Every structure is written in C-alpha cells, then in structure tokens.
Amino acid sequence: MDGSLVGRSYAMLSESDLPALLLQRVARLRSTSVEQKYLGAWLLSPYFTSYCDSVKTVTAIPHISPKDIRSFKIALPTTIAEQEAIARALSDTDALIESLEQLLIKKRQIKQGAMQELLTGKRRLPGFKGKWTSGKLRDFGHFSKGRGVTRDQANSGNIPCVRYGEIYTHHNDYIRSFNSWISSDVAMTSTKLKFGDILFAGSGETKEDIGKCIAFMHQMDAYAGGDIVIFHPSKINSLYLGYYLNTPEISRQKASKGQGDAVVHIGSASLGELDLKLPEIDEQIEIVSILQDIDAEILTLEEKLTKAKAIKQGMMQELLTGRIRLV
C-alpha cells in the first residue's frame, strides 16, 4: 500500500449495506453522540490526514492503529443540529465538486470523440470536400534537437523553458504556460524555439506514451531542454499538428517505433517515418477552432473545480474549528 493513502478515505454504512464484513487493515468507528456525516467530514479533513501522517508506522505496509485513531481530537459542537448543519454545508460543496468532475469527464470525452472524427476525416466539416494529402512527417518540415537544462537549472532565471518531462506532466497538445525558467547563461547552451515548433518527448517510461508532443505558439523567446525532438513544420497549421500527432492512430505508430524497455526512446529518424493524412490548410484551421473552443470550456470547468475545492478547504478550516458558527 502507498503510505500516503493511510487514513485518506472512509465509507459510511447504512442499513441497506448490512450485513457486512470488516476486512483486515480497516478500522471501524461507531458513535452515538456525534452526527456520522460530521464525523466523516473530520476524517476527510487536512487535520486528520496530517495527524495520520504524524503517527503512522512506516514499514513495508504503513499503518495506523485503532488506538491512534481514537486518540485524535476533534472540535465538537454541543448540539446535533449544528453538527448536521456543518455536515450539510460541506456535503453541498462535495456535490458541486462531484458535478464539476463529472462535467469535466464528459467534456474530455467529447474532445476525444471530436479529435477521433475530425482529425482522421471520419467526419468532414460543412463546405470541405477536398482530398486529403498523405505523406511522411519528414515530408512536411525538418527536425532539430533540444539541448541542456538540468533540473538544477530549471529555476535559474526568468526565461521560459520546456523540459521533456513536462510534456508528459504539464502540457496537452499545445503550451499554455511555462513551468521552468532559466538564466541567460543557460539559454546560451539551450535550443531556442520558433513560433509553430512541435516538441516531442524523446524519452519516456512506456512505448504507449513515447513521443507525446506539444505545439509552441508563442512569440516570446523560449528554449527546449535535452531529450526533446523539435519539428519545424512548413505549410501545416502547427496547432493542428499538436492535436493530430497525439491521436491514438499516430500514438500507435510512435509506440511501434519506440526503442528500449526500462526507458523508451524515439528520435527524429523514427518520428520522420510517421504516416500522416492531412486536409487542406483551411480545413485544418476550422478543425483547430472547434477543438480550441472545447479546450476553453475544459479550462473554465477546471478553474471552477479548483475554486470549489479551495472553497471547501476554507469551509472545513472555518466550520470544523468553530471559527464560523452556522446555528
């Protein structure tokens, strides 16, 4: 078990769940004096999770004892009515968070469906009937390589930079913001990016993920670190490539060309062999516009979800400590 998960979850049984069996490594709590949902809110609070981290036994299987759980102190309103009011307020926030999470899942599925249809030609947009062009990726531009930028250098200045690992962890399809900033000295030994460049991760942990790429669509000075393969396209909309080169069809091609087991690599020669099928530039632009509109909706939902989670954390800090009283 991951030690960071100890004390991070609970389930509340109702009469409809009974009879039920208690398995190993599961602690049971019963109370006749505390409203159960109020108690549950405490168990999911940062106060309880921090407490669990402080008392858990770090062994091959990290754990906390029932005695440790019973020793945890909570602030308790004197009336069940106030406990219920607090639990209800937090539950309403949980419901909002869950609804936003479900909307995000649905919207991301819509995006994946749109990409699968529009980027493969399965569905054509009104007004476009032209034949798509086939060719290898190398036929539509040329390659270069990123250079330098160690982990220690990633926060050495104020010049934006992309490191290959961030393509997996921070970016999707195109660069919206930067996570690393280098000094002018480091920039002198790194590769400067040009507007419209496509950045591929040249190393990764699995063949399924190898060669994930992003488009650089900024007019600022920015640089690429090592293990990044840079493609400079010509006569192709770069945002279109950023989406298209991450579709399942192209990802399967990249996976078949990845080399290695523990660490998988892919280079410009293999990426240049990718088979592409592209619409005319005007259709590319229209497809990109649709996908960017969906991305904007996803971003709005993500911001709302982040705000809702922050509101819940603030409510927990105020309501569970008695700083704010509801009744």
Secondary structure, 3 states (H helix, E strand, C coil): CCHHHCCCCCCCCCHHHCCCCCCCCCCCCCCCCCCHHHHHHHHCCHHHHHHHHHHCECCCCCECCHHHHHHCCCCCCCCHHHHHHHHHHHHHHHHHHHHHHHHHHHHHHHHHHHHHHHCCCCCCCCCCCCCCEEEEHHHHEEEEECCCCCCHHHECCCEEEECHHHHHHCCCEECCCCCEEECHHHHCCCEECCCCCEEEECEECCCCCCCCEEECCCCCCCEECCCEEEEEECCCCHHHHHHHCCCHHHHHHHHHHCECCCCEECCHHHHHCCEEEECCHHHHHHHHHHHHHHHHHHHHHHHHHHHHHHHHHHHHHHHCCCCCCCC
